[in-house]
C-alpha cells in the first residue's frame, strides 16, 4: 500500500555496484595497475598480460556471484580471530 506523496523516483544506477568491465572498480584498478607495472615498468609483457587476463577474469567471475566480494573478503580478514571455528 503506497500512500500519496511518499513515492520518489529512484534511478537504477544508485542501487547497482560500480563495475569496470564486469569487475568491481577497486579490483579492476588494482589488477590493471599491477599488470601495467609488470608490462611497462619491468618490460615483462607476457607475464603482465597473463596477470591482467587471469586477475580480471577472476574478479569478473567472483563479481557474478557477489558484486561486493571485496568488502566480504576485507571483513573476513578483519574479523578472522573472532570467527574462528
Buried (B, 14 or more C-beta within 10 A) or exposed (E): EEEEEEEEEEEEEEEEEEBBEBBBEBBBEBBBEBBEEBBEEEEBEEEBEBBBEEBBEEBBEBBEEEBEBBEEEEEEEEEEEEEEE
